[in-house]
Amino acid sequence: MRKIATALSLITLMLINTLVLIGPMLLIALLKLVLPGKSVKAQCSKAVMWVAETWAEINKAIFALLLPTQWDIRGNEGLRRDTSYLVISNHQSWVDIPALVQALNNRAPYFKFFLKQELIWVPFLGLAFWALDYPFMKRYSKAYLEKHPEMKGKDLEITRRACEKFRDLPVTVVNYLEGTRFRPEKHARQGSPFRHLLRPKAGGVAFILAALGEELDALLDVTIVYPGNGIPGFWELISGQVPRVIVDIQTREIEPELWQGDYQNDPAFRRFMHGWVDSLWAAKDQRIEELRADRV
């Protein structure tokens, strides 16, 4: 009963927080949509980001009030809110998202996730995503491109246009290289060479780097570990059953050669990106092993 009471209390407070702040966010979003002028729209973007960051910060306070979870955050001390980052993280659970919020909110610019273009039509949420400057992307399958070769490269062009708004405001772009949450059965099915990770996908990060290029100032290599028995789900978190979460952040430079090539059409560059991603993932796999052994 205590677990259920904790979860219900947390959900209720988060719902109140959302209902109070969604109104101002949508109002500012509508103003951004209808008011002319680039500077006015930029000010609206800043206001929407402030609302989103406030929402996240209040949620952090709710978590601190109700949950026993210790958020062991490492490496976020030198982060800045006036610069742009690409975040690469392992992905195990829905708990990863509140873990990133705990580590990065109000220390780096608010997160941006690449979303499917169809999500812009979701009532209310689509407008909020648009107001938050989330880039909507349209990807074409290999089968589609074989039938419509004239569309080759259009997906990158669309994403580049969507990312032009990042030239005026700092941004933190989050990318999960594994493409899905870690599960032992997925790990076995892939025959992954890594002990704690699924095989990484180089195409997504190459796509982001090509779209944003020199707008990104640094790479945040984030490793999330749940010491203890197994990977917790969101229910375990909100019901107070996750004692500790480690979020390890290592800041790395983004070398120009990572975004100056053509991943789609240049086999040599594609091999280079695969090698870079594999080396990054091998280091992360070892880092997870070290963090899992940390009993502090």
N, C-alpha and C positions, 0 to 999 in steps of 0.2 A: 504493500500500500504506500509505503514511503516513496518508493521509486516512481509510482504513478503520480503521487502528489507533486513531487519535484518536477516531473515532466509537464504536468498540466499547468503548474505555476509558471514555468519558463515559457511555455507556448502562449499562455495568456498575456504575459508581459510583452513578449515579442510581437504578438498580434496588435496590442494596443500601440506599441511603438510604430509599427507599420501603418496602422490606420491614421495615426496622428500626422505622420510625415508624408504619406503618399499624396495627400491633397496638395500641399505646397509644391511637391515635385511635379505633379501633373500640370498645375497651373503655370509654373515656370516653363515646362515643356511646351505648353500651348503658346505662351508668349514667344518662345524661341521659334516656333513654327510660323507664326503670323507676322512678327515684327521684322521690318527690313533692316539691313545694315549688318556688315560683318562684325563690327565692334559690339553691337547690341547682342548679337547671337553668342559672341564669345563670353560676354558678361553673364548671359543666361546659362551657358555651359558651366561656368565657374559656380554659379548659384546652385545648380542641380548637383554638382559634385559635392558641394558643402552639405547639402541635405543628405546625400548618400553616405558621406563620411560620418555625419552626425548619427544617422540611423545605425551604422555599424558600430560606432563608439558606444552608443547606448546599449546595444546588444552585448558588447563586451562587458559592460557594467552588470547587466542582468546575469550573464554567465558567472561573473566573479561573486555575485551575491548568492546564487543558488547552487552552484556546482563546486565540488571539491577538486576539480581538475587543476593540476599544476601545469601551466604552459611554460615549458622550458625553451625559451627563445634564445638563439645564439647567432650572432653575426649581423644584427640589424642596427647596431649602434651608429654606424657611419652613414646610414641612408639619408637621402635628401628628398624633399618634396618638390624641388624645382628642377629635377632632372628626369630622364626617361629610362625605363628599365624593361628588359625582357626577362620574365620569370620562367624558368624551366624546372618542373617539379615531378617527382614520382607521384603516382595516384593509386590510392588503396581504398578510399572510403569517402562518403559524403562529409565525414569529419574533416577531411583535408581542407575544405573551403573555410569553415570557421577557424581552422588552424592558421591559414594564410591571413585571415582578417586579424587575428591576434598578433601576428608577427609584423604585418605591413601597414595596417590602417593608421593614418595620421603620421606615418614615417616615410612613406613613399606615395606617389600619386595613386589615386583610386584605380582599382583593377579595371582592365578591359579584356573581355573574352571575345574571340571571333565567333559570331553566331550565324546560323543558317539564315539565308535571306527571308525564308518563309515566316520566321518569328516576328518580323515587323508587323504582321497582320494580326497578332494576338491582341485582343482588346486590353487596353491600359498598359500591359507589360510592353507591347511593341513600342508605344509612345515613350515609355520610361527608358527602354533600351536605346531608342533613338536619341533622346535628350541627354543620356549619359555618354553619347558618342561611341557606343559599341559598334564596331565595324561589322556590317552585314556582308557575308561573302557568298558567292555562288560557285560551287565546284562542279565540274563536268566529269563524268566517268570516262574511262578509256573507251568503252563501247560507244558512248555518245560522240566522242571526238572522232572516232573512226568513221562514223556516219556523217559528221558535220565538221570536217577539218578546218573550215573557215572560223570556227569558234575557238581554235587552239590559242591559248594565251589570254583569252578574254577574262577568265576568272582572276588572273593576276592583275589585269588592268582594272577590273572592278574593285578589287581590294586596295590597289594603290590609290584610286580615287577616294575610297572610303577613309583611307588613312591620312589624306591631305589635311584634315582638321587637326591632326596631332601636331602639326607644325606650329600651332599657336599656344598649345597647352602641353605641359608635361604629361606623360602617360606611363602606366605599368601594364604591359601586355603579358597575360598568363598563357602558357602552352604546356599541355601534358603530352609528352613524347610517346607514351605508351598507347595513347588514343582511347583507353578504357581503364576501368579499375582493375587492380591486380586481384586475381583469384588463382588458387593452386591448380585448378583444372585447366585454366587458360595457360598458365605457365607450362604445365606438362604438355598440353596440346601443341604449343608453339615450339617445344624443344628449346626454350630460351637458354642461352649460354650463361645467363646471369642468375645468381642464387636467389635474389630478392626482387627482381624486376622482370617485367615482360620485355620482349624485344622492342626497341625504340623505333619510331618512324621518322625518318629524316625529312620527308617531303613537307610536312606541316611547318616545321621550324624554318626550312629553306624558303617556303612560301612567305612566311612572316618577315624574315630578314630581307627578302627581295622587295617586299612591299614597303617596309619602313626604312631599311638601309641605315644611313648615317643619322637618322633621327633618334636612334637608340644609343644611349651613352654607356650602358653596362649590362652584363648578363648576371642575373641573380640565380645561382644554382642552389635550389631549395631541396632539402632532403627532410622528409617527414617520417618520423618513427614513433610507433606506439609500443613502449616497453611493457612487457607483461604477456598475457596469454591471448594471442590472436589479434586480428584487426577489428576494432570496434565499429559498429554501425551508428547511425545518427540517434537511434533510440537509446543505445548504451550511453551516449554522450549526454543527452538531455535528461536522462533519468539518474545521472550522477554515478555512472559505473566506469568512468574512464579516469583513473587516478593521475595519469601523466602523459603529456604529449611533448615530444622533442621536435622543434623546428630549427634545423641547422641551415644557415644561409652563408654561402660563399660568393663573394662578388668577383666576377671575372671580366676581363676586357673582351670586347667584340672586335675581332680583327677584320679589316676591310675585305679580305678575301672570302669571308663567310657570306657576304651579300652582293659581291660584284659579279658572280657567275650566273649562268643560266641552268638551273637545276632541271628544267623540263627538256631542254634540247641538247645539253652538253654532257655526254657520258662521263668524261673525265671529272667535271665538276661534281656530278652526281656521286661518283666514287669518293671524291674528297669529302663531301658532306656526310656520307655514310661512315667514313672513317672517323671524322670528328665526333659525330654523335655516339659511335660505339666506344670511343675512348672516354668520352664524358660519362657514359653509362657504366663503364667498367669502374671508373673512379667512384661513382655514386654507389655502386653495389658494395664496394669495399667500405665506403663511409657508413652505409647502413649496418654492415657487420660490426663496425666499431661502436656505433651509437646503441645498437641493441645490447652490447656488452656493458654499457654504461649503467651502473647501479646507483648513481648518486641520487 
